[in-house]
Amino acid sequence: MAELQLQGLRRTYANGVTAVDGVDLTVAEGEFMVLVGPSGCGKSTTLRMIAGLEEMSAGRLLIGGVDVTDTPPAERGVAMVFQSYALYPHMTVAENMGFALKIAGRPKREIDEAVLRAAASLQLEPLLDRKPRALSGGQRQRVAIGRSIVREPKVFLFDEPLSNLDASLRTQMRLEMARLHERLGATIVYVTHDQVEAMTLGDRIAVFNAGRIEQVGPPTAVYRQPVNRFVAGFLGSPQMNFLPAVAERDTAGLAVQVPGAGRLALPADCATPLSSVHSLGVRPEHWQMSAANGTSEGTDGLQASVERVEWLGDVTLVHCRLSGRDAANAGADTISVKTTLADDASLPHGTPVRLRVLPRDLMLFDANGRALAA
Ligand SMILES: Nc1ncnc2c1ncn2[C@@H]1O[C@H](COP(=O)(O)OP(=O)(O)OP(=O)(O)O)[C@@H](O)[C@H]1O
C-alpha cells in the first residue's frame, strides 16, 4: 500500500470543457478517501487520471513518493473497479480473477493461490466455477473487487461500484466494503454521488464542485463545520435550510432577524462582525418545533405554518412556510423540520408553529456563501 499525491491536477477537453480545475489532494497510506459531489463535478475524470486512463492537461501524480505522471496505466500499481464491473462473460469467476496475472505471465500455481486467497476474503469460493451471467449483481461486484485484489495493487480506485445495486444490497455491500478496507488496510479512492456512502465509508471525504475541491476532512467534521454554503447544502438530507438574515444586537442580546418571520438568538460570545452576516443555515434535525400559541414562547423563534407532513417511519418531516412570505414564493422559503411525532399526532395544513434552534446549531454565511464563526 502507498500514499497517493495529486498535485495541481487539471483536465481540459478538446471542446474547451475544464472537467478538473487544479486538484491538490494527498491520500495517506491505508486511507479510505471518498470523492463526492454532484453529477459532472469532475470526480470520475480525477479517478481516471489517477488510473492513467485519462490524459492530464497539467499536474503531477505521485504514488508512494514516485512520480508516475508519465507511467503507463499497467505499471502504476493501481487497480480500478468500475460501476459496470466489466467482467469477461465467457470466463469463469476464477479465470476473471486470475486474468491480469495470467497476462503478466505468472506461473499457474501462483495465480491459483492468489485467486483462492482473494476468493476466501470475499466469500467467493463456492462461485469460482460459475460464469458472470449466473451471478447476482452483488456477487459480480465482489468478483470485480476480487479481480483487483489479486493484483495486489498499491492503490484501489472505485468508480461508483454500488450504484447498480438495489437499495438493500447496496447497504450490505457498503458494510462489506468497510470490512474489506479493515482487512486489507488498503489505500482506496472511492467515487460516489451517494452521500450515505461518503459519510459511512470515508476516513476523509473530498467534496467536489465544478472541477475543484471545496473541502476535505473527516465526514463528521465536514458535516458539522462546512466551509461554505455549497458543502453545507450538499451533505445532509433533506438539505440544510438557508434563509436571508440580518444580524444585530437587540434588547435580548445578539440575534439574527429573518425578515417578517422573527428572530433567532446567536451565541452570546459570537465573534463574527454582524455586518458580514448575509444568510443563515439550520439543518432539518436541529429545528425545535412547538405550538405557536404556547405560553412560554418568549421572543425567540420564527413564526411559520404547516404545509405538509411526511411520515417516514422512524422520523417525520414537517414542511413549513415562514410567516411574512408570499405564498407564490413559498418554495424557496419552505423549511423542513425533521422530528419525531406520535403516530396519532395531527398537524393539519395551516397549523401555526414556532421554530427555534439552539444558538450552537445556527450556521452563518457571508454574501459570498462562506461560513462564518457563529
Ligand atoms: N470526453 C469528454 N469530452 C468533453 N467533456 C467531457 C468528457 N468527459 C467528461 N466531460 C465533462 O467533464 C465534466 C466532468 O465529468 P465527470 O465524468 O468527471 O463528472 P462526475 O463528477 O464523475 O459526474 P457523474 O457523477 O455524473 O459521473 C462534465 O461536465 C462532463 O460533461
The ligand as a Tripos MOL2 file, in Angstrom:
@<TRIPOS>MOLECULE
LIG
   31    33     1     0     0
SMALL
NO_CHARGES

@<TRIPOS>ATOM
      1 N1        -14.5910   13.1510  -23.1990 N.pl3     1 LIG1
      2 C1        -15.1210   14.2800  -22.7750 C.ar      1 LIG1
      3 N2        -15.1840   15.3720  -23.5860 N.ar      1 LIG1
      4 C2        -15.7210   16.5300  -23.1330 C.ar      1 LIG1
      5 N3        -16.2260   16.7210  -21.9120 N.ar      1 LIG1
      6 C3        -16.2010   15.6870  -21.0500 C.ar      1 LIG1
      7 C4        -15.6660   14.4010  -21.4410 C.ar      1 LIG1
      8 N4        -15.7680   13.5690  -20.3730 N.ar      1 LIG1
      9 C5        -16.3530   14.2820  -19.3770 C.ar      1 LIG1
     10 N5        -16.6150   15.5510  -19.7920 N.ar      1 LIG1
     11 C6        -17.2310   16.6240  -18.9710 C.3       1 LIG1
     12 O1        -16.4120   16.8480  -17.8460 O.3       1 LIG1
     13 C7        -17.1990   17.1440  -16.7030 C.3       1 LIG1
     14 C8        -16.8300   16.2220  -15.5550 C.3       1 LIG1
     15 O2        -17.2090   14.8950  -15.8560 O.3       1 LIG1
     16 P1        -17.0320   13.6860  -14.8310 P.3       1 LIG1
     17 O3        -17.4910   12.4440  -15.5090 O.co2     1 LIG1
     18 O4        -15.6620   13.7050  -14.2730 O.co2     1 LIG1
     19 O5        -18.0420   14.0860  -13.6750 O.3       1 LIG1
     20 P2        -18.5510   13.2620  -12.4280 P.3       1 LIG1
     21 O6        -18.4170   14.1590  -11.2690 O.co2     1 LIG1
     22 O7        -17.8610   11.9540  -12.3520 O.co2     1 LIG1
     23 O8        -20.0840   13.0630  -12.7620 O.3       1 LIG1
     24 P3        -21.0640   11.7920  -12.5800 P.3       1 LIG1
     25 O9        -21.3340   11.6850  -11.1100 O.co2     1 LIG1
     26 O10       -22.2830   12.2100  -13.3500 O.co2     1 LIG1
     27 O11       -20.3730   10.6060  -13.1680 O.co2     1 LIG1
     28 C9        -18.6440   17.0490  -17.1480 C.3       1 LIG1
     29 O12       -19.1130   18.3370  -17.3990 O.3       1 LIG1
     30 C10       -18.5600   16.2230  -18.3990 C.3       1 LIG1
     31 O13       -19.6260   16.5450  -19.2740 O.3       1 LIG1
@<TRIPOS>BOND
     1     1     2 1
     2     2     3 ar
     3     2     7 ar
     4     3     4 ar
     5     4     5 ar
     6     5     6 ar
     7     6     7 ar
     8     6    10 ar
     9     7     8 ar
    10     8     9 ar
    11     9    10 ar
    12    10    11 1
    13    11    12 1
    14    11    30 1
    15    12    13 1
    16    13    14 1
    17    13    28 1
    18    14    15 1
    19    15    16 1
    20    16    17 2
    21    16    18 1
    22    16    19 1
    23    19    20 1
    24    20    21 2
    25    20    22 1
    26    20    23 1
    27    23    24 1
    28    24    25 2
    29    24    26 1
    30    24    27 1
    31    28    29 1
    32    28    30 1
    33    30    31 1
@<TRIPOS>SUBSTRUCTURE
     1 LIG1         1 GROUP 0 **** ****
